[in-house]
Amino acid sequence: MWSTFIVQDEEVRTVNASPGVHKPSGGLEGFLGSRSGHKRRHRTHSSSGDGISESQEGKIKLTLFMAVIGIMLTVLGMGTEFWVELKPSKSFYNNQTCLVAHYGLWKCCTKMIWVSDMDPKQEICGPLHLQGESNCTFFKFYTTGENIVLFQKTPEKDLTVVSAMFAIISLFLMLMGSICIIMAISKGVQFFLKPAAVCFILSGVLIFLCLIVFHQSVLSFLTSDQSLPLHHELSWSVTCVGCAGALVIVAGALFLVLVLPYSPWEKCLTKKKSDI
């Protein structure tokens, strides 16, 4: 019986190994075959001119990372109230404490600082990192239209509202540009790079317009009542927003360069070699 089983097993193996019988493909082989076919189709699509090559995809992702850093800095700058610092003389309030203020697009904060904690040679109140009692309030001219009075002065609410609108629109354009880049990478086409580049460049321009209008509103605030001199300086929130505007403009310009059918660097180098 054992010899009969061995003979039957050898016959079955011989039949399966015969060239005339079709051997069905396994699940792993079919999966690998489908992936290789997908890669061939992707390479064929990329070589047609409208697709994205592997080298372009890496450059696009690196530029997108730069733009994302700009978006994060924009959100950080817009959400904080350290756009401008206002510092009167340390004898403005009384001989024991002095008052400093800082505000941004949405909120204004005042801080009471002890004069004993300051440098005796210093004539103005501050700096802000000293310990003291703080009080923050949101601007009401976005809702009720009521303005605030700060150091006997009133901020120019129209200019502040315009600067806030520029900031919101620029952030919206940044998000739209990021969505276009994600679609370009997922679809593997260059078509979405052009609108993304336009969105990033326009958002950067609006960011700088926002800073210009805000600075003009600060100057209007200082000249609203000149009986009390104030020392003012732009703070770190403005630095964040300014760096964000520069980053997104550079990112938009790089996306435009990636859309070009030729590399400008290679063309310039070729032209220099031919001139030599």
C-alpha positions as CSV (number, residue, x, y, z in Angstrom):
1,M,0.0,0.0,0.0
2,W,2.8,2.4,0.8
3,S,4.5,1.7,-2.6
4,T,1.2,2.3,-4.4
5,F,0.9,5.7,-2.6
6,I,4.4,6.7,-3.6
7,V,3.8,5.8,-7.2
8,Q,0.6,7.8,-7.3
9,D,2.3,10.8,-5.8
10,E,5.1,10.7,-8.3
11,E,2.5,10.5,-11.1
12,V,0.7,13.5,-9.8
13,R,3.9,15.5,-9.6
14,T,4.8,14.5,-13.1
15,V,1.5,15.5,-14.5
16,N,1.6,18.9,-12.8
17,A,5.1,19.5,-14.1
18,S,4.2,18.7,-17.7
19,P,4.5,21.6,-20.1
20,G,1.1,21.1,-21.7
21,V,-0.9,21.9,-18.6
22,H,-1.5,25.6,-17.6
23,K,-0.3,26.4,-14.2
24,P,-2.5,29.0,-12.4
25,S,-0.8,32.1,-11.0
26,G,-0.7,32.6,-7.3
27,G,-2.1,35.6,-5.3
28,L,1.3,37.0,-4.7
29,E,2.4,36.8,-8.3
30,G,-0.9,38.4,-9.4
31,F,-0.4,41.2,-6.9
32,L,3.2,41.9,-8.1
33,G,2.1,41.8,-11.7
34,S,-0.7,44.4,-11.0
35,R,1.8,46.6,-9.2
36,S,4.3,46.4,-12.0
37,G,1.6,47.2,-14.5
38,H,0.6,50.2,-12.4
39,K,4.2,51.4,-12.3
40,R,4.5,51.1,-16.0
41,R,1.3,53.1,-16.5
42,H,2.6,55.8,-14.1
43,R,5.9,56.0,-15.9
44,T,4.1,56.2,-19.2
45,H,1.9,59.0,-17.9
46,S,4.9,60.9,-16.4
47,S,6.8,60.7,-19.7
48,S,4.0,62.3,-21.6
49,G,4.9,65.8,-20.4
50,D,1.9,66.5,-18.2
51,G,2.9,64.0,-15.4
52,I,5.2,64.4,-12.5
53,S,8.5,62.5,-12.5
54,E,10.0,61.0,-9.4
55,S,12.7,63.8,-9.1
56,Q,10.0,66.5,-9.5
57,E,7.8,64.8,-6.8
58,G,10.7,65.1,-4.3
59,K,11.2,68.8,-5.1
60,I,7.5,69.5,-4.9
61,K,7.3,67.8,-1.4
62,L,10.3,69.8,-0.2
63,T,8.8,73.1,-1.4
64,L,5.4,72.1,0.1
65,F,7.2,71.6,3.5
66,M,8.5,75.2,3.1
67,A,5.0,76.5,2.5
68,V,3.6,74.5,5.4
69,I,6.2,76.2,7.7
70,G,4.9,79.6,6.3
71,I,1.3,78.6,7.1
72,M,2.2,77.6,10.6
73,L,4.0,80.9,11.2
74,T,1.0,82.8,9.8
75,V,-1.4,81.0,12.2
76,L,1.0,81.7,15.1
77,G,1.3,85.4,14.2
78,M,-2.4,85.9,13.6
79,G,-3.5,84.2,16.8
80,T,-1.2,86.1,19.1
81,E,-1.5,89.7,20.3
82,F,2.2,90.7,20.3
83,W,2.1,92.8,17.1
84,V,3.0,96.1,18.7
85,E,4.2,97.1,22.2
86,L,3.3,100.5,23.7
87,K,5.4,101.8,26.5
88,P,4.8,105.2,28.2
89,S,7.2,106.8,30.7
90,K,7.5,104.9,33.9
91,S,6.1,107.9,35.8
92,F,2.9,107.9,33.8
93,Y,0.8,105.8,36.3
94,N,2.4,106.4,39.7
95,N,5.8,106.2,41.3
96,Q,5.4,102.5,42.3
97,T,3.9,100.9,39.1
98,C,3.8,101.6,35.4
99,L,1.5,100.4,32.6
100,V,2.5,98.8,29.3
101,A,0.3,97.5,26.6
102,H,0.5,95.3,23.5
103,Y,-2.2,94.3,21.0
104,G,-2.7,92.5,17.7
105,L,-5.4,92.0,15.2
106,W,-8.1,90.7,17.7
107,K,-7.0,91.4,21.2
108,C,-5.4,94.1,23.4
109,C,-3.6,93.5,26.7
110,T,-2.3,95.8,29.4
111,K,0.2,94.9,32.1
112,M,1.0,96.6,35.4
113,I,4.7,96.4,36.2
114,W,6.5,97.3,39.4
115,V,8.9,100.2,39.0
116,S,11.3,98.5,41.5
117,D,11.8,95.6,39.2
118,M,13.0,97.8,36.4
119,D,16.4,99.2,35.6
120,P,16.7,102.6,37.5
121,K,18.4,104.2,34.5
122,Q,15.4,103.2,32.2
123,E,13.0,106.0,31.5
124,I,10.2,104.1,29.8
125,C,8.1,101.3,31.3
126,G,8.9,97.7,30.5
127,P,10.0,95.3,29.3
128,L,7.0,93.0,28.9
129,H,8.7,89.9,30.3
130,L,8.7,91.4,33.8
131,Q,6.2,90.0,36.2
132,G,3.0,92.0,36.7
133,E,-0.8,91.9,36.6
134,S,-2.2,91.4,33.0
135,N,-5.6,92.2,31.6
136,C,-6.7,91.3,28.1
137,T,-9.8,92.2,26.2
138,F,-11.0,91.4,22.6
139,F,-11.7,94.3,20.3
140,K,-15.4,95.0,20.2
141,F,-15.4,96.9,16.9
142,Y,-15.6,93.5,15.1
143,T,-19.0,92.9,16.7
144,T,-20.6,96.0,18.2
145,G,-18.4,98.6,16.5
146,E,-17.3,100.0,19.8
147,N,-13.7,101.3,20.0
148,I,-11.3,101.2,22.9
149,V,-9.4,103.9,24.6
150,L,-5.8,103.1,25.4
151,F,-3.4,105.7,26.9
152,Q,-6.0,108.4,26.1
153,K,-5.8,107.4,22.4
154,T,-8.1,105.4,20.2
155,P,-6.9,102.9,17.6
156,E,-8.0,103.3,13.9
157,K,-10.5,100.5,13.8
158,D,-11.0,100.7,10.0
159,L,-7.4,100.1,9.2
160,T,-7.2,97.3,11.8
161,V,-10.2,95.6,10.3
162,V,-8.7,95.9,6.8
163,S,-5.4,94.4,8.0
164,A,-7.3,91.5,9.6
165,M,-9.2,90.9,6.4
166,F,-6.0,90.7,4.4
167,A,-4.6,88.2,6.9
168,I,-7.7,86.0,6.7
169,I,-7.7,86.0,2.9
170,S,-4.0,85.3,2.7
171,L,-4.5,82.3,5.0
172,F,-7.3,81.0,2.9
173,L,-5.2,81.2,-0.2
174,M,-2.4,79.3,1.5
175,L,-4.8,76.5,2.4
176,M,-6.1,76.5,-1.2
177,G,-2.5,76.3,-2.5
178,S,-1.7,73.4,-0.2
179,I,-4.8,71.5,-1.4
180,C,-3.8,72.0,-5.0
181,I,-0.3,70.6,-4.3
182,I,-1.7,67.6,-2.5
183,M,-4.0,66.9,-5.5
184,A,-1.0,67.3,-7.9
185,I,1.0,64.7,-6.0
186,S,-1.9,62.3,-5.6
187,K,-3.0,62.6,-9.2
188,G,0.5,62.8,-10.6
189,V,-0.2,65.7,-12.9
190,Q,1.4,69.2,-13.1
191,F,-1.8,71.0,-13.9
192,F,-2.5,71.9,-10.2
193,L,1.0,73.4,-9.7
194,K,0.2,76.6,-11.5
195,P,-2.9,77.6,-9.5
196,A,-1.0,76.5,-6.3
197,A,1.9,78.8,-7.2
198,V,-0.5,81.7,-7.9
199,C,-2.3,81.1,-4.5
200,F,1.0,81.1,-2.6
201,I,2.4,84.2,-4.3
202,L,-0.9,86.2,-3.8
203,S,-1.1,85.1,-0.1
204,G,2.4,86.4,0.5
205,V,1.6,89.7,-1.2
206,L,-1.5,90.0,1.0
207,I,0.6,89.3,4.1
208,F,2.9,92.2,3.4
209,L,-0.1,94.4,2.6
210,C,-1.5,93.4,6.0
211,L,1.7,94.4,7.8
212,I,1.8,97.8,5.9
213,V,-1.8,98.6,6.8
214,F,-1.4,97.5,10.4
215,H,1.7,99.7,10.8
216,Q,-0.3,102.6,9.3
217,S,-3.0,102.0,11.9
218,V,-0.4,102.1,14.7
219,L,0.9,105.4,13.4
220,S,-2.7,106.8,13.3
221,F,-3.2,105.6,16.8
222,L,-0.1,107.4,18.1
223,T,-1.1,110.6,16.4
224,S,-4.7,110.6,17.7
225,D,-3.6,112.3,20.9
226,Q,-0.1,113.8,21.2
227,S,-0.4,114.9,24.7
228,L,1.0,111.6,26.0
229,P,4.2,110.5,24.2
230,L,4.5,106.7,23.7
231,H,7.4,104.5,22.7
232,H,6.2,101.8,20.3
233,E,7.9,98.9,18.6
234,L,6.7,96.0,16.5
235,S,7.0,92.7,18.3
236,W,7.6,89.0,17.5
237,S,4.2,88.3,16.0
238,V,5.0,90.7,13.2
239,T,8.3,88.9,12.6
240,C,6.5,85.6,12.4
241,V,4.0,86.9,9.8
242,G,6.7,88.6,7.8
243,C,8.8,85.5,7.6
244,A,5.7,83.5,6.6
245,G,5.0,85.9,3.8
246,A,8.6,85.6,2.5
247,L,8.4,81.8,2.7
248,V,5.1,81.4,0.8
249,I,6.3,83.8,-2.0
250,V,9.5,81.8,-2.4
251,A,7.5,78.6,-2.4
252,G,5.1,79.9,-5.1
253,A,8.1,81.0,-7.2
254,L,9.6,77.5,-6.9
255,F,6.4,75.9,-7.9
256,L,6.3,78.0,-11.0
257,V,9.9,77.0,-11.8
258,L,9.0,73.3,-11.4
259,V,6.1,73.8,-14.0
260,L,8.6,75.0,-16.7
261,P,9.3,72.5,-19.4
262,Y,13.0,73.0,-19.0
263,S,15.4,73.7,-16.1
264,P,16.4,77.4,-16.0
265,W,19.7,76.5,-14.3
266,E,20.7,74.0,-16.9
267,K,19.8,76.4,-19.7
268,C,21.9,79.2,-18.1
269,L,24.9,76.8,-17.6
270,T,24.6,75.7,-21.2
271,K,24.5,79.2,-22.5
272,K,27.6,80.1,-20.5
273,K,29.5,77.1,-21.8
274,S,28.5,78.0,-25.4
275,D,29.7,81.6,-24.9
276,I,33.0,80.4,-23.6
